[in-house]
Amino acid sequence: MKNQQADAVEMQSIYKYFDNFCALNAVNLKVRRGSIHALLGENGAGKTTLMNILYGLYRPDGGKILINGEPVEMKNPNVAIEHKIGMVHQHFKLVENFTVVQNIILGQEVVKAGCVLDLARARKQVMDLSKTYGLAVDPDAKIEDISVGMQQRVEILKALYRGVEILILDEPTAVLTPQEINELVNIMHNLTEDGKTIIIITHKLKEIKKSSEYCTIIRRGKYIDTVVVKSVSEQQLASMMVGREVSLVVAKAKADPGDIIFRIDNLTVEDNRKIERVKELSLYVKRGEIVGIAGIDGNGQKELVEAITCLTKVKAGKISINGAELQNTSPHYVVENGIATIHEDRQKRGLVLDFPVKYNLILENYNKPQFAGRSILKEPAIHQFAEDSIRRYDIRPEDCASEPARALSGGNQQKVIIARELSENPELLLAFQPTRGLDVGAIEFIHSALIKHRDSGHSILLISFELDEIMNVSDRICVLYDGRIVAEFLQGEVDENEIGLLMAGGERKNGI
């Protein structure tokens, strides 16, 4: 029975060990009913581990959990669901060739005549939920054909369909555009107005300020504090999270570009349905500069990256580095010509999740004399290289060299990729969403690493959906809309509002 005076969730002195590693050390959490409560911490701080315990995916090694004032032993997710707790994971749990409705009702199907699936009634129930909470979806679309933001709505509807009162969102804004983030914040407020309680795992300070009433900070597995969000600044939250002062703006000298080393000329690329996504696009990158591409997701970024890295065929146009043409060759040829890539999807493109971290760090260099001789891997050299990279890029836990990559948090997986791609000092670093899923401390580190790479005479093509990142890091900014470069500026020539307008297909008041 619900105690109306009690907190929706109370976790008292929670401990969790993985072998000898203490992931959570006496962590406390109190979440008021009907509130949006942020859980803030660095990558690997223990945020997701704590919520996995609340959802029954992990069993705690110590501590107590109370739901609506009543002690509960969370043996498994079924117990959590019985107590009306739902969780939307950072990497969605959807069946890609099922429709939206089929995914939402999966496991709780609506039937008629005892065993026949009643899709019409299920569809109506889903659409009613959709209208109630402002979660617009196409019920008949297949998951593989809809945007990431729409997939997230499906996950939230799936939880609401099961009658949840407490909803956990794990890094919900990590893969969303600025517009989708605003929509999500509105959805969250709609849910709490209806009495739902939301716990949001995040390290994005702006989203916390926009959405949350309370924030609990965890650092390296320990409880730091719980604050009223409106009473603290982003800078204060960042300092509490990292344990030191953090610069939210990257420090850099003005670029001194050299000659052009990378060119794209009149590039046209189709997607797998033969629809043109990149349309006669041209751009160049000079030695010693960072060129940022600003744009809303879905305007050809994915196809552009896949064309440069030869993961897809080019319909027309040329791509070249130092005069060598790359289009329609091979990924190996691209790497051999000095291009390193940080892909948008770290799990699909960036890592072999079941390989140890140390092998993921040498995926592109395993056959070099440093790491192999006579077709035999030099394990001591590989392990030493991995330990050096782990220390340099603050990958956590610090003894993870022999652990599978899938055991790391999303942000630490990203650090593994960045460490690997920068290790060979590439001529051009193609960075697609390089700080996706990283906390402010790690973002500060990665941005500094990009600037250092530029200052050493190398080049970077930065593609990001984070307009702050594009504005902060780039020396020159190209705006991408509908597969075309529609404008180009030097840093400081325009503000976020002007670029945002161009990203949405608008025009500058004074012309481009």
C-alpha positions in Angstrom: 0.0 0.0 0.0 1.4 3.4 -1.0 2.4 5.7 1.9 1.4 9.2 0.6 3.9 10.9 3.0 6.9 8.7 2.1 9.4 9.4 -0.7 8.8 7.5 -3.9 12.3 6.0 -3.7 14.8 5.7 -0.8 18.0 3.9 -1.2 20.0 3.7 2.1 23.8 3.0 2.2 24.0 0.9 -1.0 27.1 -1.1 -1.7 28.1 -2.9 -4.9 31.3 -4.8 -5.6 32.5 -6.3 -8.9 35.2 -8.7 -7.8 37.5 -6.4 -5.8 36.3 -3.2 -7.3 33.9 -1.2 -5.2 31.5 0.4 -7.6 29.2 1.8 -5.0 30.3 2.7 -1.5 27.4 3.5 1.0 25.4 5.6 -1.6 22.2 7.2 -0.4 19.3 8.5 -2.6 16.0 10.0 -1.7 13.5 10.9 -4.5 10.3 12.8 -3.8 7.1 11.6 -5.4 6.1 13.6 -8.5 9.5 15.2 -8.9 12.2 15.0 -11.6 15.4 14.0 -9.8 18.8 14.1 -11.6 21.5 11.6 -10.8 24.8 13.3 -11.8 28.3 11.9 -12.0 31.3 11.3 -14.1 31.6 8.4 -16.5 32.0 5.3 -14.4 30.9 7.1 -11.2 28.2 4.4 -10.5 25.0 6.2 -11.7 23.8 3.4 -13.9 24.9 0.7 -11.5 22.8 2.3 -8.8 19.7 2.5 -11.0 20.3 -1.1 -12.3 20.1 -2.1 -8.6 16.8 -0.1 -8.2 15.5 -1.9 -11.3 16.6 -5.3 -10.1 19.2 -6.0 -12.8 21.9 -6.1 -10.1 21.7 -7.3 -6.5 23.3 -4.9 -3.9 26.0 -6.2 -1.6 24.6 -4.1 1.2 22.0 -1.5 2.0 18.2 -1.1 1.9 15.7 -0.1 -0.7 12.3 1.5 0.2 9.5 2.1 -2.4 6.8 4.5 -1.1 8.2 3.9 2.4 8.0 0.1 2.2 11.2 -2.1 2.2 11.5 -4.0 -1.0 14.0 -6.7 -2.0 14.7 -6.1 -5.7 15.6 -9.7 -6.7 15.0 -9.0 -10.5 13.2 -6.6 -12.9 9.9 -8.4 -12.4 9.9 -7.2 -8.8 10.6 -3.7 -10.0 7.8 -3.8 -12.5 5.4 -5.1 -9.8 6.3 -2.0 -7.9 5.5 0.1 -11.0 9.2 1.0 -11.8 10.3 1.3 -15.4 13.7 1.9 -17.0 14.6 3.3 -20.4 18.2 2.2 -21.0 20.8 4.3 -22.8 21.0 1.7 -25.5 17.4 0.9 -26.4 15.9 -2.6 -26.0 13.8 -2.6 -29.1 13.1 -5.2 -31.9 14.2 -3.4 -35.0 11.9 -5.2 -37.5 8.8 -4.9 -35.3 6.5 -2.0 -35.5 6.1 0.6 -32.8 2.9 -1.0 -31.5 4.4 -4.5 -31.5 7.4 -3.3 -29.5 5.2 -1.5 -26.9 2.9 -4.4 -26.2 5.6 -7.1 -26.4 5.2 -9.3 -23.4 1.8 -7.8 -22.5 -0.1 -8.5 -25.7 -3.8 -7.6 -26.1 -5.7 -10.7 -27.2 -9.2 -11.6 -28.2 -11.0 -15.0 -28.3 -8.4 -16.3 -25.8 -5.3 -16.4 -28.0 -5.7 -14.1 -31.1 -3.6 -10.9 -31.1 -5.9 -7.9 -31.1 -3.7 -5.4 -32.8 -6.5 -2.9 -33.5 -7.3 -2.6 -29.8 -3.6 -2.5 -28.9 -3.1 0.3 -31.5 -5.9 2.3 -29.9 -4.5 1.9 -26.4 -1.0 3.1 -27.6 -2.5 6.1 -29.4 -4.5 7.1 -26.4 -1.3 7.0 -24.3 0.5 8.9 -26.9 -2.1 11.7 -26.9 -2.3 11.8 -23.1 1.4 12.4 -22.6 2.3 14.3 -25.8 4.4 11.4 -27.1 3.7 11.5 -30.8 4.6 8.3 -32.6 3.7 6.5 -35.9 2.2 3.3 -34.5 2.7 1.4 -37.7 6.3 2.4 -38.5 9.1 -0.2 -38.0 11.7 0.7 -35.5 14.5 0.4 -38.1 12.9 3.2 -40.1 12.4 5.8 -37.3 14.7 8.4 -35.7 16.5 7.8 -32.4 14.3 10.4 -30.8 11.2 8.6 -31.9 12.7 5.3 -30.6 13.1 6.9 -27.2 9.5 7.8 -27.2 8.6 4.2 -28.0 10.7 3.1 -24.9 8.9 5.6 -22.7 5.5 4.5 -24.0 6.4 0.9 -23.5 7.0 1.7 -19.8 3.8 3.7 -19.5 1.8 0.9 -21.1 3.0 -1.3 -18.2 1.6 1.3 -15.7 4.8 2.6 -14.3 4.7 5.3 -11.6 8.5 5.7 -11.3 10.5 6.1 -14.5 14.3 5.8 -14.8 15.8 7.5 -17.9 19.5 6.5 -18.5 21.3 9.3 -20.4 18.1 10.2 -22.3 19.6 13.2 -24.1 22.9 11.5 -25.2 21.6 10.8 -28.8 19.0 13.6 -29.2 19.1 16.8 -31.3 18.5 20.1 -29.4 14.9 20.2 -30.6 14.3 16.6 -29.4 15.9 17.5 -26.0 13.4 20.3 -25.6 10.5 18.0 -26.6 11.8 15.4 -24.1 11.9 18.0 -21.2 8.3 18.9 -22.0 7.3 15.2 -22.0 9.0 14.7 -18.6 7.0 17.7 -17.2 3.8 16.3 -18.6 4.5 13.0 -16.8 5.2 14.6 -13.4 2.1 16.7 -13.7 0.2 13.4 -13.9 1.9 12.3 -10.7 4.8 10.2 -12.2 8.2 10.3 -10.6 11.3 10.5 -12.9 14.9 9.8 -12.1 17.2 11.0 -14.9 20.8 9.7 -15.1 22.9 12.3 -16.8 26.0 14.4 -16.9 24.6 17.2 -19.1 24.3 20.3 -16.9 22.1 22.3 -19.2 19.5 19.5 -19.3 19.6 19.3 -15.5 18.9 23.0 -15.2 16.1 22.8 -17.7 14.3 19.7 -16.4 15.1 18.8 -12.8 14.1 20.0 -9.3 16.7 18.0 -7.3 20.1 16.6 -8.1 22.1 13.9 -6.3 25.9 13.9 -7.1 28.0 10.7 -7.1 31.7 10.7 -7.5 33.8 7.6 -7.9 31.1 5.4 -6.3 30.5 7.7 -3.3 27.6 10.0 -2.4 28.6 13.6 -2.5 25.5 15.7 -2.0 21.8 16.3 -3.0 21.0 19.9 -4.0 18.0 21.9 -5.1 18.8 22.5 -8.8 17.6 26.1 -9.0 19.9 27.1 -6.1 23.2 26.1 -7.8 24.9 27.1 -11.1 26.2 24.8 -13.8 29.8 25.6 -12.7 29.0 24.5 -9.2 27.4 21.3 -10.4 30.4 20.6 -12.6 32.9 21.2 -9.7 30.9 18.9 -7.3 30.8 16.2 -10.0 34.5 16.2 -10.9 35.9 17.3 -7.5 37.8 20.3 -9.0 37.2 23.4 -11.0 36.2 22.7 -14.6 36.5 25.0 -17.5 33.2 24.8 -19.5 34.9 26.8 -22.4 37.9 25.3 -24.1 41.1 27.5 -24.1 42.8 27.8 -27.5 45.0 30.1 -29.5 43.8 31.3 -32.9 44.4 28.8 -35.6 47.2 29.3 -38.2 46.0 27.1 -41.0 48.4 25.8 -43.7 47.7 24.3 -47.1 44.6 22.3 -47.9 45.1 18.6 -47.2 41.6 17.2 -47.5 38.9 18.0 -50.1 35.4 16.9 -50.9 34.2 18.0 -54.4 30.5 17.8 -55.5 29.8 14.7 -53.5 26.5 12.9 -53.9 25.7 9.9 -51.7 22.5 7.8 -51.5 21.2 5.8 -48.6 20.2 2.2 -48.7 16.8 3.2 -50.2 18.5 5.0 -53.1 17.4 8.4 -51.7 20.1 11.2 -52.1 21.2 12.2 -48.6 24.4 14.1 -49.5 23.8 16.4 -52.5 26.7 17.9 -54.5 28.5 18.8 -51.2 31.9 20.5 -51.3 34.3 21.4 -48.5 37.9 21.5 -47.6 40.1 21.2 -44.5 43.5 22.9 -44.1 46.4 21.7 -42.2 46.3 22.9 -38.6 42.6 23.8 -38.4 39.3 22.3 -37.0 36.4 22.5 -39.4 33.0 21.9 -37.6 29.9 20.8 -39.4 26.8 22.0 -37.7 23.4 20.4 -38.5 20.4 18.7 -37.2 20.6 14.9 -37.2 19.3 13.4 -40.4 20.6 15.9 -42.8 23.3 13.7 -44.4 25.9 13.5 -41.6 25.8 9.7 -41.3 26.0 9.2 -45.1 28.9 11.8 -45.4 31.0 9.9 -42.8 30.3 6.5 -44.3 31.3 7.9 -47.7 34.6 9.3 -46.4 35.4 6.1 -44.6 34.3 3.9 -47.6 31.6 2.1 -45.7 29.2 3.2 -48.5 29.5 3.8 -52.2 29.6 7.4 -53.6 27.2 8.1 -56.4 29.2 11.1 -57.7 32.0 13.4 -56.7 35.5 13.1 -55.2 37.1 12.7 -51.8 40.8 13.2 -51.5 43.6 13.6 -48.9 47.0 14.9 -49.9 46.0 14.3 -53.5 45.0 10.6 -53.0 41.4 9.9 -54.1 39.5 7.9 -51.5 36.0 7.5 -52.8 34.8 3.9 -53.4 38.2 2.4 -52.3 38.3 0.6 -48.9 38.3 1.4 -45.2 41.9 0.1 -45.0 43.0 2.4 -47.7 41.4 5.4 -45.9 43.4 4.5 -42.7 46.6 3.9 -44.6 46.3 7.5 -46.0 46.2 9.0 -42.5 42.5 9.3 -41.7 41.3 8.2 -38.2 37.6 8.1 -37.4 35.6 8.4 -34.3 32.2 7.0 -35.4 28.8 8.1 -34.0 27.8 4.7 -32.8 30.6 3.4 -30.5 29.1 0.0 -30.0 28.3 -0.8 -33.7 31.2 0.9 -35.4 33.8 1.7 -32.8 34.4 -1.4 -30.6 34.4 -5.2 -30.6 32.5 -5.4 -27.3 33.6 -8.9 -26.4 37.3 -8.1 -26.9 39.3 -6.9 -24.0 40.0 -3.2 -23.8 43.7 -3.8 -24.6 42.8 -5.4 -28.0 40.2 -2.7 -28.8 43.0 -0.1 -28.3 45.1 -1.8 -31.1 42.4 -2.8 -33.5 43.9 -0.8 -36.4 47.6 -1.4 -35.5 47.7 -5.0 -34.2 50.0 -6.1 -37.1 52.7 -3.4 -36.5 56.1 -4.6 -35.3 55.4 -2.8 -31.9 52.6 -5.3 -31.2 53.3 -8.4 -33.3 56.1 -10.5 -34.7 55.9 -13.5 -37.0 52.0 -13.3 -36.7 52.2 -13.7 -32.9 50.9 -10.9 -30.7 53.3 -9.4 -28.2 51.1 -9.5 -25.1 53.5 -7.6 -22.8 53.8 -4.7 -25.2 50.1 -4.6 -25.9 49.3 -4.6 -22.2 51.8 -1.9 -21.5 50.4 0.3 -24.3 46.9 -0.3 -22.9 47.8 0.7 -19.4 49.5 3.9 -20.7 46.4 4.8 -22.8 44.1 4.0 -19.8 46.1 6.3 -17.6 46.5 9.1 -20.2 42.8 9.2 -21.1 41.5 8.5 -17.5 39.6 5.4 -18.6 37.8 3.8 -15.7 38.2 1.5 -13.9 42.0 1.9 -14.1 42.6 -1.9 -14.1 40.3 -2.6 -17.1 42.9 -3.6 -19.7 41.9 -7.2 -19.7 38.2 -6.6 -19.2 35.8 -6.8 -22.1 34.9 -3.5 -23.6 31.2 -4.1 -22.9 31.9 -4.0 -19.2 32.8 -0.3 -19.3 30.3 2.5 -19.1 29.3 4.2 -22.3 31.5 7.2 -21.7 34.6 5.1 -20.9 33.9 3.1 -24.1 34.1 6.4 -25.9 37.4 7.2 -24.3 38.9 3.9 -25.5 38.0 4.8 -29.1 39.4 8.3 -28.8 42.6 7.0 -27.2 43.0 4.5 -30.1 42.3 7.0 -32.9 44.6 9.7 -31.6 47.5 7.2 -30.8 48.8 7.3 -34.4 48.7 11.1 -34.8 46.5 11.0 -38.0 46.8 13.6 -40.7 43.0 14.1 -40.4 40.8 13.1 -37.5 37.2 12.6 -38.6 35.3 13.1 -35.3 31.6 12.3 -35.4 30.0 13.1 -32.1 33.3 12.6 -30.2 32.0 13.6 -26.8 28.7 11.8 -27.0 28.0 10.4 -23.6 30.9 12.0 -21.8 30.8 14.1 -18.6 32.1 17.7 -18.4 35.5 16.7 -17.1 36.0 14.2 -19.9 34.7 16.7 -22.5 37.2 19.3 -21.2 39.9 16.7 -21.6 38.8 15.6 -25.1 38.4 19.1 -26.4 41.9 19.9 -25.1 43.2 16.8 -26.9 41.6 18.0 -30.2 43.1 21.4 -29.8 46.5 19.8 -29.1 46.2 17.6 -32.2 45.4 20.8 -34.3 48.3 22.7 -32.8 50.7 19.9 -33.7 49.9 20.6 -37.4 47.2 18.1 -38.0 43.6 18.6 -39.1 40.1 17.7 -37.7 36.7 17.5 -39.4 34.3 17.7 -36.5 30.7 16.7 -37.0 28.5 17.2 -33.9 24.8 17.7 -33.1 26.0 19.7 -30.0 25.9 23.3 -31.2 27.9 24.4 -28.1 30.6 22.0 -29.1 30.8 23.2 -32.7 30.9 26.9 -31.6 33.4 26.2 -28.9 36.0 24.0 -30.7 35.8 24.9 -34.4 38.0 27.4 -36.2 35.7 27.4 -39.2 32.0 26.3 -39.2 30.0 24.8 -42.1 26.3 24.5 -41.8 24.7 21.4 -43.2 21.0 21.3 -44.3 19.3 18.7 -46.5 22.6 17.2 -47.6 24.2 20.5 -48.6 26.6 23.1 -47.1 24.4 26.2 -46.9 26.7 28.5 -45.1 30.3 28.9 -43.9 31.7 31.1 -41.1 34.9 31.7 -39.1 34.5 31.2 -35.4 33.0 34.3 -33.8 31.3 35.7 -36.9 27.8 34.5 -36.0 26.0 33.5 -32.8 24.0 30.3 -31.9 20.7 31.8 -33.0 21.9 32.5 -36.5 23.4 29.1 -37.0 20.4 27.4 -35.4 18.1 29.2 -37.9 20.3 28.0 -40.8 20.3 24.5 -39.4 16.5 24.5 -39.6 16.5 25.6 -43.2 16.0 29.3 -42.6 18.0 32.2 -44.0 20.1 34.9 -42.4 18.4 38.3 -42.3 21.4 40.0 -44.0 22.1 37.1 -46.3 24.8 34.5 -46.3 
